[in-house]
Amino acid sequence: MEKATSPELANLKKELTDKGVKHLFASYVDMHGVSKSKVVPIAHFERMMSGSELCTGAALEGVPQDVSDEEVAAHPDPASCMVLPWQRDTAWFASDLWCEGKPFEPCSRNILGRQMARARSMGFTFNLGIEAEFFVLKDDATHRFVPMSDRKHLEKPAYDVARMLDNMGWMSELVAAMNELGLDVYSFDHEDGIGQFEVDFNYFDALSMSDRFVFLRLMAHEIARKHGGFATFMPKPYGDRAGSGAHFNMSLADAQTGKNLFVDDNDSRKLGISKLAYQFIGGILRHLPAICAVVAPTVNSYKRLILKGSMSGFTWAPVWACYGNNNRTNTVRIPRGGGRVELRAADSACNPYLGAAMALAAGLEGIEQGIDPGDPHLENMYLKSDAELKALGVKRLPKTLDEAVDAFEADPLSEQVFGKTMRDTWVEFKRDEWLSYLNHVSDWEYNRYLKFF
């Protein structure tokens, strides 16, 4: 294996050595967006940066290979390097997978990279912010999860100061770690679920943002463990409470100047966005059912995407395939101030590389084809009757993972973005996941039927 050498890599190795780093992760993700890696001593830094670490894709979910195939090689991105704030002798790199001397087509990071390259060829940089929502809970004596705070549950716990103070031990450590890594946290709060939190931080180009979101999920869990709990990015742990979204805040910038191309202060529709942004929205709406299969990727995801069910009233989750202003009852929302497009269907369990790739591809198609999304919806869409929605041409998002996978499989965009191998792998895995769920006998069924007849 030829060693990768350059002044930049030599400086990076020295910087890491000076910080006391001993161990390196050349990390990539499986189909779920979960970090996988071998561990490399820093003495072998140059070999690792050349792609020395080989892994068997068949041992992982959604890295589609046969056991007889050539192994995949992790090629670390030097710009993604992060020293673990909770374990400072270790550094983590986001990596692209290669196989047989070329980029591995089904690699999640490569899939997004291809769409980013397409955007650059059109003169754009795709910027992305992800609103991180998650629960921090602990196991009780019966191994049933409970919140870290032992206060009585409030019917509306959103923004509750007392519950936030009860969780400041792990949260302050997490925020400090995020800021150390340059994420620039600008707010955090207790959300509407029991033990649910949101942390808002700076946006980045979509590839860097996806790297950071994958790392954040790992970091949140590890820091919560230090305090006797665990972080869960399961979209809906409580049936009667709000679930965890991971809203995508998207914009296109000029690839040369960095100027936000979605801003237009003279927008005739009064949303503060440009014609380019409206066309991007048009593409998103066209492919929204298929996008849902990727940004809301689990059985549990669709228990979040419902109109009612939360103790605090409406779920605040998107239900209808429509767009509008700051109004949260649209799946695609333009936050006050304009300049970005928010996709609210995305949840905390998504693989951000794949979700961002699908959204970007759909948006670019909207621009290429000049798709107009129609007039925005400024009213409360939750209150519309079926007849009113039909008259408006507004359809419902998929109600289940099964419906979403059907839409994904039927949409040509899925193969264009994922490639045939990864697209077929995704469909097969998600169909198996749905069938496994259907075959499971739940507590609800025991409670309802065991002594019913």
N, C-alpha and C positions, 0 to 999 in steps of 0.2 A: 504494500500500500504506500503510494507516494504521499509524503507529508505536505500539507498545505502551509506555505510560508509566504509572508508578506510583512512589511513594516507594521501594518494595522493589526494583524493577528499577533505579532510579537509584542506589540504594546498592550493588547488585550490580555495576553497570557501574563505579562508582568503585572498588570493592574490587578488581576485576580489573585496572583501569587502574593502580592503585597497585602491584599486584604485577608490572607489566610485561607483562601479557598483550596481545598484538597480534592474535591470530588465534583464531577461534571455529569449532567444529564443532557444527552442529545435527544430531546423529547419530541415525539410526534403524537398524533391522536388516533384513536380508533374511530369507528363511525359515530360513537356517542359524544365525541369531543373530550374524551378522558385521556390524560397524559400517559404515555408508555415510553419506556426507555431502558437502556442498560446504563450502568454507572462506569465512568472512566476516570482513573486517577489523572490529576492535572499534568503529570509527567508525560502523558500521552495526548496532550491537547492537540498537537499538530495533526496526528493521525486521525483523531476524532473529527476535526474540522474538514478532513479530506473524505469523510464518509466511511470510516473504518468499521463502524458498528452495524453489524448485520443482524436482522431479525427475521423470523419465520412468520410471514403474514397469516398463514393458516392457523396460527395459535391465537389469533385475535379476532374480535368481532368487527366485521366490516373492513378488513384489509384483505380483499378477496384474492386469495392464492390457494393453490393446491399444495399439499405437503411436498410434492416433487418439484415445485417451482423454485427458481433462483431466489435467494433471500433478498429482502428489501434492505436498502442502506439509508441510514439517517444522515442527511447533510445539514448541519446546523447553520442557522442564520446568525452571524456574529452580532448584528444589530439588535437581536432579540434577547441578548444575555441578561439574566437577572440573578443576583445573589439572593438566596433564600433568607429573608429577614429573620425567620425563626430558627434557622440552621445555617449560620454564616460560613461554614466550611464547605458549602455546596452551592453550585451555580447551575442554572437551568437555561437551556437554549431551545427555542422553537425550531423544528427541523422539517425540511422537505424530504419525502421519501423518493429514492431512486431505485431502479431495478435494471440490471443488465446494461449499465452505463448510461441510462437516460432517465428523465423524470418519470416516476410511476404514476400513470394516468389516474388510478382511483384514489390517490392520496388526497385527503381533505384539503390540506394547505395548497397543494398543486391545483386543485379544482378552483379554489378562490383565486389563486395566482393567474390562472388562464383568463378569468373574467376581468381581473384588474388590468391585465395586459390589453385585453380588448378595449377597456375604457380608455387606457392611455393612447391607443391607436386612434381614438376618436377625439383626443385632446383633453381627456378628463382624468382627475384623481377622485376616487370614491372615498369619501370620509364617512365614518361611522361612530356613533356613540351608542353604548348599550347601558340601559338603566338596570343595575343589578339588584334584583329582589331575591331574598332567600329567607329561610327560617333557621334560627339557631335554637336547638332543643337539647334535652338530655334524656337518658333512659332512667325510668324509675325502678323500684324494686321488682315490679312485675314485667320489666322490660317493655313497657308501653311508654312511648315518648311523651314528655311533658315540657312546658316552657322553662327557661332558666329562672324566670321570676316566679315566685310563689304567691303573687297577689291574686285576688279574685278576678276572674275574667270580666272584662268590660264588654258591653254589647257593641260599643264602637271604640276600639282601642287605638285607632289611627292617631299618630302624632302624640301619643300619651307620654308625658315627660317622666312620670314615675317609673314606667316600664323601661324607658330608655336609660334612665339612671341605673336601674338594676342590671343592665347589660353593658354598662360602660367599660367594665374591665376588659373583656375580649374585644369590644368594638373600638375602643381607643387604641388598642394594640394593632388591630387590623388597619385602621385609618392611618396610623403612623407608618405602618409598613407600606401601604399603598402610596403614600406621599413620598417616602424614601425612594420608591421605584419610579417616581415621576408621573403618577396617575392623576395628581392634583384633585383630590376630593374636595368638592365644594358644598356638599350637604349630605346628611344622613338622618334617618328617622325610624321610629317604630311604625310599622304599617298596619293595615286593617286586619291581618290575621293574628292569631295568638303566637307570639314569639317570632313575628315576621319583621324583616328590616329591608330598607332600601338604602343603597349607597350610590350617590351620583358623582361622577368624575369626568375628566376631560375626554374629548373625542380624539381619534387618531385616524390615519388611513385604515381602511377596513382590514388589511392583513395584520397590521400592528395591533388593532383593537381586538381582533379575534385571538391573537397570541395572549394578550393581557387578560381577556375574559377567561380563557382556559386556565391560565395561571391563577387568577383570582379565585376561581372555584376551589382549586387545590389549596391555596393559601388560607381562605376563610375556614375551611374544614380543619386544617392543621392548627390554626390559632385557637379555634373554638375548642378543640380537643385538649389544649393546654389548660383550659378553664373548666373542664369537666363536661363539656357539651359536644355537639356536632352540628355542622352546617349542612343543611339539606337543600338541594336545588330541585327536589321533586316539585312539580308545578302546583299540586293541590293536596297537601297532607290532611287538611280538615275539610270534610264535606260541606260544613255550614259556614265556612269562612272564605275570604278572598284567597286566590292563588297567586303564585309568583310569576310575574311577567319578566321579560328581558327586552323591553321595547327597543326596537332599532330606530335610531335617529340618523337619517341618511341625507347626504348632500353630495353634489358633484362640484368640484373646484377646477379651475383652469390648471392644467398640468404644468404650465410654465410659470404662471404668476401666483398660483394658490388662491386666486379670487373665488369666492363662493358664487357659483353660477345659478343658484336657486333663489337668490335675493332679487326682489323687484319692488321698490317702494311705490311704484305707480301701477301696481296690479289692479286691473279693473274689477276683479272678483274680491278684492279687499282682503286677501289672505297674505299678502306680502311676498308672494313667490312668483317666479318667472314662468314663461311659456315652456321652457325646458323642464322645469319642475312638474308642471301639469302633465306634460307628455310622459315623464318618468312615472307619475302616479297612474296614468292610463295603462302603462305596461304592467305595473304591479296589480292593478285591479283585474286585468285580463287573466292573469295567471295565479290569482290569489288562492284558489282551492289547492293547486299543486304546491304552492309555496308553503301553505299550512302544514302539509305532510312533513316538511323539513324543519320549520321554525317551531312547530308544536308537535314533537316527534313521538310522543308516548301515548299509551292508553289513557293515562292520568291527565294528559294535557287537555283533553276534551271535557273533563269535569271542571275545568277552569273556564272554558269558552261557552258559558251559559248565561242566560239573561238574569235569572234570579236563583237564589239558593243560599246566599250569605245572610247571616243574622242581621247584618247592617243594611239590608235591602238589596238593591241592584249590585251585581258582582263587580261592576266597573270594567269587566272584560269585554272584548269585542265579540260581536255576534253576526253583524251584517257586513256584507262586502260593499262598503261605500266609504267615501272620504268627506272630510269637512274641515272646519276651523279648529279652534281650541277645544271643541266639543269632544268629550271622551267616549261618546256613544258610536263613533265611527271607527272602523278598523284602521283606516289610514287617516291620520290627524295632522293638521298643521299647527304646531304650538304657537302661542302668541309671540309676535316678533318675526315670524316667518323665517325663511332661510334654511329650513330643513323639513323633511318629511318623516313622520313617525309611523312605523309599522307596529301596531299594538298586539298583533296575534302572536308574536314571538314570545316564548317562555324560557324560564331559567334552565331547562333541560336540553336546550337545543345545542347542536354542534354549530358554533358561530361561523366557522369557515363555510360550511355547506349552506346555512341559512343566508349568509351574506351573498354567496355566489348566486343563489337562486333569485334573490331580490334584485341584485345588480343586473343580472342578465335580463330579467323582465323589464326593468326600468330602461335599460339601453334599447331594448326592442321598441318600447314605447316612443323613445326619441327617434329612432331610425324610421319608424312608421308614422310618426306624427300623431299619435293616438291622443285624442282629447277625452278626458274623463267625465265630461259633462259638468253641470253645476254642482257646487259643494252643498252638503247637507248641514245646515246650521241648527236644526231642531233636534230635540231629544228623540233619537231613533228607537230607543227602547219602548217608547209609547205608541209606535206605529202598529196598526192592525195588519194582518196578513194581506188584506185587500189593498191597503194603502201602499205597502211595500211592493206588491206586485205592480201596481200602477206606476210606481217610481222606477221599476226595473231593478230593484235591489234584492239580491239573493242572499240567503243565509250561508255562513261559512260551514264547512263540514262539521257534522255533529259528533263524529267518532273518528278514531284513527283509521278504521276500515274505509270510511267514505273519503278521507283525505288521501289515503294510498291509492284508491281507485282514481282519483283526480290526478295524482302525481303520475301514475302509470299511463293514463290516457293523454297527458300533455306532452307534446314533442319537446318542450323546453327542458324536461327532466333529463332526457338523454343528451341533448345538446350541451347541457351544463355538466352533468356527472360523467358522461361517457357511458357506453353501453354496459360495461362490466359493473361499474359502481351503481348505476341505475338499477340493473337487475338484482344486484346484491341487496340494495336498500329495500326494494319491493318484496323480495323473498323473506328477508329478516323481519320486516314489519308485518307481513301477513302471518308469519309464525308467531310473532308477539301477540297479535290480535286473537289468533286461534287459542293460544295458551290462556289468555284472559277469559275467553268464552268458556273454556273447559274447567276453569277454576270454580269451586263451590265456595261462595263468600259467606261471611257472617250475616250479611243482609238476607241471604237465602235461608240460612238456618233459623234466623229470628222470625222470618215470615212464614216459612213452610213446614218446619220440623214437626210442630204440633198443631198445624192449621186444620188438618182434615180429620 
